[in-house]
Amino acid sequence: MLFNMRNCFSTAKLIRTSKQLLRPFWYGPPAQMNVHLKGRDLLTLQNYTADELKYLLWMASDLKQRIKHKGEYLPLMQGKSLAMIFEKRSTRTRLSAETGFALLGGHPSFLTTQDIHLGTNESLTDTARVLSGMTNAILARVYKHNDLDLMIKEATIPIINGLSNLHHPLQILADYLTLQEHYGGLKGLTVTWIGDGNNVLHSIMTSAAKLGMHLRIATPKGFEPDLRVTEMAEQYAKKHGTKLLLTTDPLEAADGANVLVTDTWISMGQEEEKKERLKAFQGYQITMQTAKSAASDWTFLHCLPRKPEEVDDEVFYSPQSLVFQEAENRKWTIMAVMVSLLTDYSPQLQKPTF
């Protein structure tokens, strides 16, 4: 009898041990971070610390793993509603926010300037106050960043920047999640931007150094990033011990890069400048010749929609291109933002190494 009990004990121990060995890496008690984002706004990544940025990426990984890969239903937004104000048309921002919020059990309301009286028959102040009484958060894609500042002042609910003329934080969170998944970490990566000194670049400049990434930027003369953002990026690089280069030479910027990034040269509202911009950006197209200057493990990112003059087909559709994984990750990162700003949910996935 004693022998049999010992055998049972040994067998049970073996089964427990085997299960532990077979369990995926994302099980187990997650490491904790002293981060509390509930009730916050997200206008720029400038306002978020390194730990807060890592927390959002951790949350995105957690939701993607649990919902997409494990098939779990997490109604974390049940009973909540999201007002989505779009002054500009959109594919990825609209779909990621609308489907993501609904997937979490919430109700998204898509509102264009044709649907509401935004700034025409009703002031931004009044709109922000009305929506505060009817919804739990506002995601706004606007032309002028100052409009977001006014919304924050007047609203009593979180405001999320879906894009403005100065920043595009949701896009960059998706980029970082994509790089995290591909490289297994962000610290030490060299990111090269070749193109316009626009809102997407500004969001990289206000966050990359916090995550330990080096940044190399090539823009044509007259199309440099905002001077205030540049000064901020220089301070971040100095504080976090990373390198920052600004140049007009795309090949110099691409030297040793792990990640090559570009964006549209002609944003919505700049159509009248098309001829001038195409002339100014000659030589800035990313090609395999550009990639020869990069590191052997180089990858390519573009927030889309893409035009051939910005990057040729050989690079865009190459195995090194992560653009469609990047596009999907807009959904998981925006879901992470909404969950973090509106709930007390904490990631169950083991914290990634950043």
Residue pairs with C-beta under 8 A, 6 or more apart in sequence:
25 350
26 65
26 349
26 350
27 350
28 350
30 346
30 347
30 348
30 349
30 350
30 351
31 350
31 351
32 346
33 51
33 54
33 55
33 58
33 351
34 51
35 51
35 52
35 55
37 52
37 55
37 56
37 340
37 341
38 340
38 341
38 342
38 343
38 344
39 158
39 341
40 158
40 340
40 341
41 47
41 152
41 158
41 159
41 160
41 341
42 48
42 158
42 159
42 160
42 161
42 169
42 170
42 337
42 341
43 145
43 148
43 149
43 152
43 159
43 161
43 164
43 167
43 169
44 161
44 166
44 167
44 169
44 202
44 203
44 206
45 53
45 167
45 169
45 172
45 173
45 203
45 206
45 207
46 167
46 206
46 207
46 232
48 56
48 207
48 210
49 210
50 210
50 211
50 240
53 173
53 176
53 207
53 210
53 211
54 211
54 354
55 340
55 347
56 173
56 333
56 336
56 337
56 340
57 173
57 176
57 177
57 180
57 333
57 336
57 352
57 354
58 347
58 349
58 351
58 352
59 336
59 339
59 340
59 347
60 173
60 177
60 329
60 332
60 333
60 335
60 336
61 177
61 180
61 181
61 332
61 347
61 349
61 352
62 336
62 347
62 348
62 349
63 74
63 332
63 335
63 336
63 339
64 329
64 332
65 349
66 72
66 74
66 348
66 349
67 73
67 74
67 103
68 332
74 104
74 105
74 345
75 104
75 105
76 104
76 105
76 339
76 343
76 345
77 101
77 104
77 105
77 106
77 338
77 339
77 342
77 343
78 104
78 105
78 106
79 105
79 106
80 106
80 107
80 136
80 137
80 342
81 106
81 107
81 108
81 109
81 134
81 135
81 136
82 97
82 101
82 106
82 107
82 108
82 109
82 135
82 136
82 137
82 138
82 139
82 338
83 109
83 111
83 131
83 134
83 135
83 137
83 138
83 139
84 94
84 97
84 98
84 108
84 109
84 110
84 111
84 138
84 139
84 140
84 141
84 162
85 111
85 112
85 116
85 118
85 138
85 139
85 140
85 141
85 142
85 162
86 93
86 94
86 110
86 111
86 112
86 140
86 141
86 162
87 112
87 113
87 118
87 140
87 141
87 142
87 143
88 141
88 142
88 143
88 163
88 268
89 268
90 141
90 162
90 163
91 304
91 305
92 303
92 304
92 327
92 330
93 141
93 162
93 163
93 170
93 330
93 334
94 110
95 331
96 170
96 330
96 331
96 333
96 334
96 335
97 108
97 139
97 162
97 334
97 338
98 108
98 110
99 331
100 331
100 332
100 334
100 335
100 338
101 107
101 108
101 335
101 338
102 108
103 335
104 335
104 338
104 339
106 136
106 338
109 135
111 118
113 119
113 120
116 122
116 127
117 127
118 124
118 127
119 127
119 147
122 130
124 147
124 150
124 151
124 154
125 150
125 154
128 138
128 150
128 151
128 154
128 155
129 154
129 155
129 156
131 138
131 155
131 157
132 138
132 154
132 155
132 156
132 157
135 157
136 157
136 158
136 342
137 157
137 158
137 159
137 160
137 338
137 341
137 342
138 151
138 155
138 157
138 158
138 159
138 160
139 160
139 162
140 147
140 148
140 151
140 159
140 160
140 161
140 162
141 162
141 163
141 164
142 148
142 162
142 163
142 164
143 164
143 165
143 269
144 164
144 165
145 161
145 164
145 165
145 166
145 167
147 164
148 159
148 161
148 164
151 159
152 159
158 341
158 342
160 170
160 334
160 337
160 338
160 341
161 167
161 168
161 169
161 170
162 170
163 170
163 171
163 199
164 199
165 199
166 199
166 202
166 226
166 229
167 199
167 202
167 203
167 206
168 199
168 200
168 202
168 203
168 303
169 203
169 207
170 330
170 333
170 334
170 337
171 200
171 203
171 303
171 330
172 200
172 203
172 204
172 207
173 333
173 334
173 336
173 337
174 326
174 327
174 329
174 330
174 332
174 333
174 334
175 204
175 261
175 301
175 303
175 326
175 329
176 186
176 207
176 211
177 329
177 332
177 333
178 301
178 322
178 325
178 326
178 329
179 186
179 189
179 259
179 299
179 301
179 322
180 186
180 352
180 354
181 325
181 329
182 299
182 322
182 325
183 189
183 258
183 297
184 353
185 352
185 353
185 354
186 211
186 212
186 213
186 354
187 211
187 212
187 213
187 354
188 212
188 213
188 214
189 212
189 213
189 214
189 258
189 259
190 213
190 214
190 215
190 216
190 243
190 256
190 257
190 258
190 259
190 295
191 204
191 208
191 213
191 214
191 215
191 216
191 257
191 258
191 259
191 261
192 215
192 216
192 217
192 218
192 253
192 254
192 257
192 259
192 260
192 261
192 294
193 201
193 204
193 215
193 216
193 217
193 218
193 219
193 253
193 261
193 262
194 218
194 250
194 253
194 254
194 260
194 261
194 262
194 284
194 286
194 290
195 201
195 218
195 219
195 261
195 262
195 263
195 265
195 281
195 284
195 310
196 219
196 223
196 263
196 264
196 265
196 267
196 277
196 281
197 217
197 219
197 223
197 224
197 225
197 226
198 225
198 263
198 267
199 267
200 263
200 303
201 217
201 219
201 225
201 263
202 225
202 226
202 229
204 215
204 261
205 215
205 217
205 225
205 229
205 230
205 232
205 233
205 236
206 229
206 232
206 233
206 236
208 214
208 215
208 233
208 236
208 242
209 215
209 233
209 236
209 237
209 239
209 240
209 242
209 244
210 236
210 240
211 354
212 240
212 242
212 354
213 242
214 242
214 243
214 244
215 233
215 237
215 242
215 243
215 244
215 245
216 243
216 244
216 245
216 247
216 252
216 253
216 254
216 255
216 257
217 225
217 244
217 245
217 246
217 247
217 253
218 247
218 248
218 249
218 250
218 252
218 253
218 254
218 284
219 225
219 246
219 248
220 248
220 280
220 281
220 284
221 248
221 280
222 280
223 277
223 280
223 281
224 230
224 246
225 233
225 246
230 246
233 244
234 244
236 242
237 243
237 244
245 252
245 253
247 253
250 283
250 284
250 286
250 290
251 290
251 293
254 260
254 290
254 291
254 293
254 294
255 293
255 294
256 293
256 294
256 295
257 293
257 294
257 295
257 298
258 294
258 295
258 297
258 298
258 299
259 298
259 299
259 300
259 301
260 286
260 290
260 291
260 294
260 298
260 299
260 300
260 301
260 315
261 300
261 301
261 302
262 284
262 286
262 302
262 310
262 311
263 302
263 303
263 310
264 305
264 306
264 307
264 310
265 277
265 278
265 281
265 284
265 307
265 309
265 310
266 273
266 274
266 277
266 278
266 307
270 277
278 309
281 309
284 310
285 309
285 310
285 311
285 312
286 300
286 310
286 311
286 312
286 315
287 311
287 312
287 314
287 315
288 312
288 314
288 315
288 318
290 315
291 298
291 300
291 315
291 320
298 320
299 320
299 321
299 322
300 311
300 315
300 316
300 318
300 320
300 321
300 322
300 323
301 322
301 323
301 326
302 310
302 311
302 316
302 321
302 323
302 326
303 326
304 323
304 327
306 316
306 323
315 321
316 323
339 345
